[in-house]
Amino acid sequence: MSWNHKIIHNIIIILFVLFTFYFIGCTTYSVPSNSKVIVPKEDLVSYNPKNFSKNKNKKLRNEDQLIIKAIFLEEQGAYKQSNEFYALLYELTQKEEYLLKELNTAHQAGIVSKNLNSLKAYTKKNPDNLQAQRLLLSFYLKNKEFEKAKTIGENLTKLSKEAVDFELAANPHIFTGEYKTSLKYLKKAYKQTLNEDILLKIVTIQVNYLQNIDEAIAILEQHRVTQGCSEKICLQLVSIYASKHEATKLITLYKALYTKTNKDIYVEKIIESYLLNQQLEAAITYLEKTKKYLSLLYSLYMEKKSYIKANKLTKTLLKQTNDPRWYAESAISLYESLLDKNNKVELQKVVDEFEQALNLGEKSPIYLNYYGYTLIDKNINVQKGLRIVKEALKKEPENTYFLDSLAWGNYKLNNCEKAYPIMKKVVEVEGLQEKEIIEHWNAIHQKCKKK
């Protein structure tokens, strides 16, 4: 019956709407936390033991062994263990290169260094040492000494034109809510590198803190045109356009994402966007061209009521998948395509397809109900139809679609004691909106109300 048809073939459409822009949540970029401050990695070769003093005594041999262990652990990402060796090396030698390495690994490991005062003294003595300035800024941020960090950041940008220093200088201003100032530094960093992560920081600040949506779109679109649209950049644009409900632009982006990644999720999003834009025909055309995602195409054919095309497609899907559900779908699309739904020859074909599905193990309650109702409504085998509907109800006992079929079957068998209360319950839940509910209620009410 038609409203059973709706529950089956609108499922994908409904799910699309319910889960619209599900992917958006993955594209939000937040301001870095205090523990995640960029510190450029130094070239480990510059700390090779061969570069240090050549004094050949026992202390040097110990130093060589310690530096090898420290470098090895650092390269493995074991920053805490590496830090212990660098701390010992600095304690033994008081060499400034070990001081910087000890502080850097302490920062990477997220531990407190006992040499922070030594770093402050070193930066005063060596104000042009960028690595020392960067480390000190990072520790100030970690300790929430933002004003001191700002001073270091400003000095860094005077000494250096490297993008990393502009990005570092932006951080304390982000933490204190001075977003326009932070953007000034971040834009300089982005201009030099065209780095996507820096761009996403800029966009996050513009969208979430300054509400400059149009400016954020402009810089993202410019990057997309000049540098291409990586998955991260496209998804950030998707996030913004989704919030503005611009389905047409979403379609373009999702097509670009699918071309770049070949991920199935983006085909689903393309179709979702078409449907949200009420472009069912365009969605069908797109899927027909891809010659893939035939299950989704089948659902769209059914939604459009292109039942003959849908039925033909079930044959292909059955060959591809050997899934018995496609026998059931073949039965449904065949039935829906019939101009004369009382044609006994064609109805027998419908029955045969359903029987094939059941014999091969298809037990979906939706298909059971559809088949059972067909047997009941067309007076093919009412008692068998009731048995099948009851099997569906075992799985979903409160499903009003199934209860309607049960009531209709009992009505056909003149069992008013069962038909009337069941149909009354259906009407109380669903109301009198669907044509077939109205027809069933009127027939059952008229026949059974006095019994």
C-alpha positions as CSV (number, residue, x, y, z in Angstrom):
1,M,0.0,0.0,0.0
2,S,1.2,3.5,-0.7
3,W,2.1,4.6,2.8
4,N,4.1,1.4,3.3
5,H,5.8,2.4,0.1
6,K,6.6,5.7,1.7
7,I,8.2,4.3,4.8
8,I,10.5,2.1,2.7
9,H,11.6,4.5,0.0
10,N,11.8,7.7,1.9
11,I,14.2,6.3,4.5
12,I,17.3,7.5,2.7
13,I,15.7,10.9,2.0
14,I,14.6,11.4,5.6
15,L,18.0,10.4,6.9
16,F,19.7,12.8,4.6
17,V,17.7,15.7,6.1
18,L,18.1,14.5,9.7
19,F,21.8,14.2,9.3
20,T,22.4,17.2,7.1
21,F,25.9,18.6,7.4
22,Y,26.9,15.8,9.8
23,F,30.4,16.2,8.3
24,I,30.6,19.8,9.4
25,G,31.5,19.1,12.9
26,C,34.8,17.7,11.7
27,T,35.9,21.0,10.2
28,T,35.9,23.3,13.2
29,Y,39.3,24.6,14.2
30,S,39.8,26.0,17.7
31,V,42.3,28.5,19.1
32,P,45.4,26.6,20.3
33,S,45.5,25.6,24.0
34,N,48.3,26.8,26.2
35,S,50.1,23.5,25.9
36,K,50.2,23.6,22.1
37,V,52.5,26.4,21.1
38,I,54.6,26.2,18.0
39,V,58.3,25.7,18.6
40,P,60.3,25.1,15.5
41,K,62.4,21.9,15.6
42,E,66.1,22.5,15.4
43,D,68.3,20.6,13.0
44,L,69.6,17.8,15.2
45,V,72.8,17.6,13.1
46,S,73.8,20.9,14.7
47,Y,73.9,19.1,18.0
48,N,76.0,16.2,16.9
49,P,78.7,15.4,19.4
50,K,81.3,15.9,16.7
51,N,80.5,19.6,16.8
52,F,81.5,20.0,20.4
53,S,84.9,20.3,22.0
54,K,87.5,17.7,21.1
55,N,89.0,17.4,24.6
56,K,90.0,13.7,25.0
57,N,89.3,12.9,28.6
58,K,86.9,10.8,30.6
59,K,84.4,13.7,31.0
60,L,84.3,14.2,27.2
61,R,83.7,10.5,26.6
62,N,80.8,10.6,29.1
63,E,79.5,13.7,27.3
64,D,79.7,11.9,24.0
65,Q,77.7,9.0,25.3
66,L,75.1,11.3,26.9
67,I,74.6,13.4,23.8
68,I,74.1,10.3,21.6
69,K,71.4,9.0,24.0
70,A,69.8,12.4,24.2
71,I,69.6,12.9,20.5
72,F,68.4,9.3,19.9
73,L,65.5,9.7,22.4
74,E,64.6,13.1,21.0
75,E,64.4,11.7,17.5
76,Q,62.1,8.9,18.8
77,G,59.8,11.5,20.4
78,A,60.7,10.4,23.9
79,Y,61.1,14.0,25.1
80,K,60.9,13.4,28.8
81,Q,63.7,10.9,28.8
82,S,65.7,13.0,26.4
83,N,65.2,16.0,28.6
84,E,66.8,14.1,31.5
85,F,70.0,13.6,29.5
86,Y,70.1,17.2,28.3
87,A,69.5,18.5,31.9
88,L,72.5,16.4,33.0
89,L,74.6,17.6,30.1
90,Y,73.9,21.2,31.0
91,E,74.6,20.6,34.6
92,L,77.9,18.9,33.8
93,T,79.1,21.3,31.1
94,Q,77.1,24.6,31.5
95,K,77.1,24.7,27.7
96,E,74.4,27.0,26.3
97,E,73.5,24.6,23.5
98,Y,72.5,22.0,26.1
99,L,70.5,24.7,28.0
100,L,68.4,25.4,24.8
101,K,68.0,21.7,24.1
102,E,66.9,21.0,27.7
103,L,64.3,23.7,27.6
104,N,63.1,22.7,24.2
105,T,62.6,19.0,25.2
106,A,61.0,20.2,28.5
107,H,58.5,22.2,26.6
108,Q,57.8,19.3,24.2
109,A,57.3,16.9,27.1
110,G,55.1,19.4,29.0
111,I,57.2,19.4,32.1
112,V,58.6,22.3,34.2
113,S,62.2,23.1,33.6
114,K,64.4,24.2,36.5
115,N,66.5,26.2,34.1
116,L,63.9,28.8,33.1
117,N,65.8,31.6,34.9
118,S,68.9,30.6,33.1
119,L,66.9,31.0,29.8
120,K,65.8,34.5,30.8
121,A,69.4,35.4,31.6
122,Y,70.6,33.9,28.3
123,T,68.0,35.9,26.2
124,K,69.2,39.1,27.8
125,K,72.8,38.2,27.0
126,N,71.9,37.0,23.5
127,P,68.9,39.1,22.4
128,D,69.3,38.0,18.7
129,N,69.1,34.3,19.4
130,L,65.7,33.4,17.8
131,Q,65.5,29.9,19.3
132,A,65.9,31.2,22.8
133,Q,63.3,34.0,22.2
134,R,60.9,31.4,20.9
135,L,61.4,29.1,23.8
136,L,60.9,31.9,26.3
137,L,57.7,33.1,24.6
138,S,56.4,29.6,24.8
139,F,57.1,29.2,28.5
140,Y,55.5,32.6,29.2
141,L,52.4,31.4,27.4
142,K,52.4,28.2,29.3
143,N,52.6,30.1,32.6
144,K,49.9,32.6,31.3
145,E,52.3,35.5,31.5
146,F,50.7,36.9,28.3
147,E,52.0,40.5,28.5
148,K,55.6,39.2,28.8
149,A,54.9,36.9,25.9
150,K,53.6,39.8,23.8
151,T,56.8,41.7,24.4
152,I,58.9,38.8,23.3
153,G,56.6,38.3,20.2
154,E,57.0,41.9,19.2
155,N,60.7,41.6,19.5
156,L,60.7,38.4,17.5
157,T,58.9,40.0,14.5
158,K,61.5,42.8,14.5
159,L,64.4,40.3,14.5
160,S,62.9,37.8,12.1
161,K,60.7,37.8,9.0
162,E,60.1,34.0,9.3
163,A,56.4,33.0,9.3
164,V,56.7,30.9,12.4
165,D,57.7,34.0,14.4
166,F,54.7,35.9,13.2
167,E,52.5,33.0,14.2
168,L,54.1,32.8,17.6
169,A,53.6,36.5,18.1
170,A,49.9,36.1,17.4
171,N,49.4,33.5,20.2
172,P,49.4,35.7,23.3
173,H,47.0,38.2,21.6
174,I,44.6,35.3,20.9
175,F,44.6,34.3,24.6
176,T,43.9,37.8,25.7
177,G,41.1,38.3,23.1
178,E,43.0,40.9,21.0
179,Y,41.8,39.1,17.8
180,K,42.5,41.9,15.4
181,T,46.1,42.2,16.5
182,S,46.5,38.4,16.3
183,L,45.1,38.5,12.7
184,K,47.7,41.1,11.8
185,Y,50.5,38.7,12.6
186,L,48.7,35.6,11.3
187,K,48.1,37.2,7.9
188,K,51.8,38.1,7.6
189,A,52.6,34.4,8.3
190,Y,50.1,33.2,5.8
191,K,51.2,35.6,3.1
192,Q,54.7,34.2,3.3
193,T,53.8,30.5,3.4
194,L,50.2,30.1,2.1
195,N,50.1,27.5,4.9
196,E,46.6,26.0,5.3
197,D,46.8,25.6,9.1
198,I,47.6,29.2,9.5
199,L,44.7,30.1,7.1
200,L,42.3,28.0,9.2
201,K,43.4,29.9,12.3
202,I,42.6,33.1,10.5
203,V,39.2,31.8,9.4
204,T,38.4,30.5,12.9
205,I,39.1,33.9,14.5
206,Q,37.1,35.8,11.8
207,V,34.1,33.5,12.0
208,N,34.0,32.6,15.7
209,Y,35.3,35.7,17.3
210,L,34.9,38.7,14.9
211,Q,31.9,37.4,13.0
212,N,33.6,38.5,9.7
213,I,31.9,35.7,7.7
214,D,32.2,37.4,4.4
215,E,35.9,38.1,4.9
216,A,36.5,34.5,5.9
217,I,34.7,33.3,2.8
218,A,36.7,35.6,0.6
219,I,40.1,34.5,1.8
220,L,39.1,30.8,1.6
221,E,37.8,31.2,-1.9
222,Q,40.9,33.0,-3.0
223,H,43.0,30.2,-1.6
224,R,40.8,27.7,-3.3
225,V,41.2,29.4,-6.7
226,T,45.0,30.0,-6.5
227,Q,46.2,27.0,-4.5
228,G,43.5,24.4,-5.0
229,C,41.0,23.1,-2.6
230,S,42.4,20.5,-0.2
231,E,40.0,18.5,1.9
232,K,40.6,20.7,4.9
233,I,40.0,23.9,3.1
234,C,36.9,22.6,1.2
235,L,35.4,21.3,4.4
236,Q,35.9,24.7,6.1
237,L,34.0,26.3,3.3
238,V,31.4,23.6,3.6
239,S,31.0,24.5,7.2
240,I,30.4,28.1,6.5
241,Y,28.1,27.6,3.5
242,A,26.1,25.0,5.4
243,S,25.5,27.6,8.2
244,K,24.3,30.0,5.5
245,H,22.1,27.3,3.9
246,E,23.7,27.8,0.5
247,A,23.0,24.3,-1.0
248,T,24.1,25.2,-4.5
249,K,27.6,26.2,-3.4
250,L,27.8,23.0,-1.2
251,I,27.1,20.9,-4.3
252,T,30.2,22.4,-6.1
253,L,32.4,21.8,-3.0
254,Y,31.2,18.3,-2.5
255,K,31.9,17.5,-6.1
256,A,35.4,18.9,-5.8
257,L,35.9,16.8,-2.6
258,Y,34.7,13.6,-4.3
259,T,37.0,14.2,-7.3
260,K,40.0,14.8,-5.0
261,T,39.3,12.0,-2.4
262,N,37.0,9.5,-4.1
263,K,35.3,9.1,-0.8
264,D,31.7,7.7,-0.9
265,I,30.6,10.1,1.8
266,Y,30.9,13.0,-0.6
267,V,28.6,11.4,-3.2
268,E,26.0,11.1,-0.4
269,K,26.5,14.7,0.5
270,I,26.1,15.8,-3.2
271,I,22.8,14.0,-3.3
272,E,21.8,15.3,0.1
273,S,22.4,18.9,-1.1
274,Y,20.5,18.3,-4.3
275,L,17.5,17.0,-2.3
276,L,17.7,19.9,0.2
277,N,17.6,22.2,-2.8
278,Q,14.6,20.3,-4.2
279,Q,16.6,19.1,-7.2
280,L,15.6,15.5,-7.3
281,E,16.0,15.2,-11.1
282,A,19.5,16.7,-10.9
283,A,20.4,14.2,-8.2
284,I,19.2,11.3,-10.4
285,T,21.1,12.6,-13.4
286,Y,24.3,12.9,-11.4
287,L,24.0,9.3,-10.1
288,E,23.2,8.0,-13.6
289,K,26.4,9.6,-14.9
290,T,28.5,8.1,-12.2
291,K,27.1,4.6,-12.9
292,K,27.8,3.8,-9.3
293,Y,25.8,4.0,-6.0
294,L,23.0,2.1,-7.7
295,S,21.2,1.4,-4.4
296,L,20.9,5.1,-3.8
297,L,19.8,5.7,-7.4
298,Y,17.1,3.1,-6.9
299,S,15.8,5.0,-3.9
300,L,15.6,8.2,-5.9
301,Y,13.8,6.4,-8.7
302,M,11.2,5.2,-6.2
303,E,11.0,8.7,-4.7
304,K,10.3,10.1,-8.2
305,K,7.9,7.3,-8.9
306,S,9.9,6.1,-11.8
307,Y,8.9,2.5,-10.9
308,I,9.8,0.9,-14.2
309,K,13.3,2.2,-14.1
310,A,13.5,1.2,-10.4
311,N,12.3,-2.3,-11.2
312,K,14.9,-2.7,-14.0
313,L,17.6,-1.6,-11.7
314,T,16.7,-4.2,-9.1
315,K,17.8,-6.9,-11.6
316,T,21.3,-5.3,-11.9
317,L,21.6,-4.9,-8.1
318,L,20.6,-8.5,-7.6
319,K,23.3,-9.7,-9.9
320,Q,25.9,-7.5,-8.2
321,T,25.0,-8.3,-4.6
322,N,23.0,-11.5,-4.4
323,D,21.2,-9.8,-1.6
324,P,17.6,-11.2,-1.3
325,R,16.3,-7.8,-0.4
326,W,16.4,-7.0,-4.1
327,Y,13.8,-9.6,-4.8
328,A,11.6,-7.8,-2.3
329,E,12.3,-4.5,-3.8
330,S,11.7,-5.9,-7.3
331,A,8.2,-7.0,-6.0
332,I,7.5,-3.6,-4.6
333,S,8.6,-1.6,-7.7
334,L,6.7,-4.0,-9.9
335,Y,3.6,-3.6,-7.9
336,E,3.9,0.1,-7.8
337,S,4.4,0.2,-11.6
338,L,1.2,-1.6,-12.4
339,L,-1.5,0.4,-14.1
340,D,-4.0,-2.3,-13.1
341,K,-3.2,-3.4,-9.6
342,N,-5.9,-6.1,-9.7
343,N,-4.3,-7.9,-12.7
344,K,-4.0,-11.4,-11.4
345,V,-1.1,-12.4,-13.7
346,E,1.0,-9.4,-12.6
347,L,0.1,-9.9,-9.0
348,Q,1.3,-13.4,-9.1
349,K,4.7,-12.1,-10.3
350,V,4.7,-9.8,-7.3
351,V,3.9,-12.8,-5.0
352,D,6.7,-14.9,-6.7
353,E,9.3,-12.2,-6.1
354,F,8.3,-11.8,-2.4
355,E,8.4,-15.6,-2.0
356,Q,11.9,-15.7,-3.5
357,A,13.0,-13.1,-1.0
358,L,11.6,-14.9,2.0
359,N,12.9,-18.3,0.9
360,L,16.4,-16.8,0.6
361,G,16.2,-15.5,4.2
362,E,14.9,-11.9,3.9
363,K,13.2,-11.2,7.2
364,S,13.0,-7.4,7.2
365,P,9.7,-6.4,9.0
366,I,9.0,-3.7,6.4
367,Y,9.1,-6.3,3.6
368,L,7.0,-8.8,5.6
369,N,4.4,-6.1,6.2
370,Y,4.3,-5.0,2.6
371,Y,3.9,-8.6,1.4
372,G,1.4,-9.5,4.0
373,Y,-0.7,-6.4,3.3
374,T,-0.7,-7.2,-0.4
375,L,-2.0,-10.7,0.2
376,I,-4.7,-9.2,2.4
377,D,-5.7,-6.2,0.4
378,K,-5.9,-8.0,-2.9
379,N,-7.7,-11.0,-1.4
380,I,-4.9,-13.3,-2.6
381,N,-4.6,-15.2,0.7
382,V,-5.8,-13.2,3.7
383,Q,-5.0,-15.7,6.3
384,K,-1.4,-16.1,5.0
385,G,-1.1,-12.4,4.8
386,L,-2.1,-12.0,8.5
387,R,0.5,-14.6,9.5
388,I,3.2,-12.7,7.7
389,V,2.1,-9.3,9.2
390,K,2.2,-10.9,12.7
391,E,5.8,-11.9,12.0
392,A,6.6,-8.3,11.3
393,L,4.8,-7.2,14.5
394,K,6.9,-9.5,16.6
395,K,9.9,-7.3,15.7
396,E,8.0,-4.0,15.9
397,P,4.9,-4.5,17.9
398,E,4.0,-0.8,18.1
399,N,4.5,0.0,14.4
400,T,1.2,1.7,13.3
401,Y,1.8,0.8,9.7
402,F,1.9,-2.9,10.7
403,L,-1.1,-2.5,13.0
404,D,-3.1,-1.0,10.2
405,S,-2.4,-4.1,8.1
406,L,-3.4,-6.3,11.0
407,A,-6.6,-4.5,11.5
408,W,-7.4,-4.7,7.7
409,G,-6.7,-8.4,7.7
410,N,-9.1,-9.0,10.6
411,Y,-11.7,-6.8,8.9
412,K,-11.4,-8.9,5.7
413,L,-12.1,-12.0,7.9
414,N,-15.1,-10.3,9.5
415,N,-13.3,-10.3,12.9
416,C,-14.6,-7.0,14.2
417,E,-13.6,-7.7,17.8
418,K,-10.0,-7.5,16.8
419,A,-10.2,-5.2,13.8
420,Y,-11.9,-2.2,15.5
421,P,-9.7,-1.7,18.6
422,I,-6.5,-2.1,16.6
423,M,-7.7,0.4,13.9
424,K,-8.9,2.8,16.6
425,K,-5.4,2.7,18.1
426,V,-3.8,3.5,14.7
427,V,-6.1,6.5,14.3
428,E,-5.4,7.8,17.8
429,V,-1.6,7.7,17.0
430,E,-1.5,8.7,13.3
431,G,-4.7,10.8,13.0
432,L,-6.7,10.9,9.8
433,Q,-4.1,12.2,7.4
434,E,-3.3,9.3,5.1
435,K,-5.8,8.4,2.5
436,E,-5.6,4.7,3.3
437,I,-6.0,5.2,7.0
438,I,-9.2,7.1,6.3
439,E,-10.5,4.4,4.0
440,H,-9.7,1.6,6.5
441,W,-11.1,3.5,9.4
442,N,-14.4,4.4,7.6
443,A,-14.8,0.8,6.5
444,I,-14.0,-0.8,9.8
445,H,-16.0,1.8,11.8
446,Q,-19.0,1.4,9.7
447,K,-19.0,-2.4,9.8
448,C,-17.8,-3.0,13.4
449,K,-19.0,-0.1,15.5
450,K,-22.3,-1.8,16.5
451,K,-20.8,-5.2,17.0
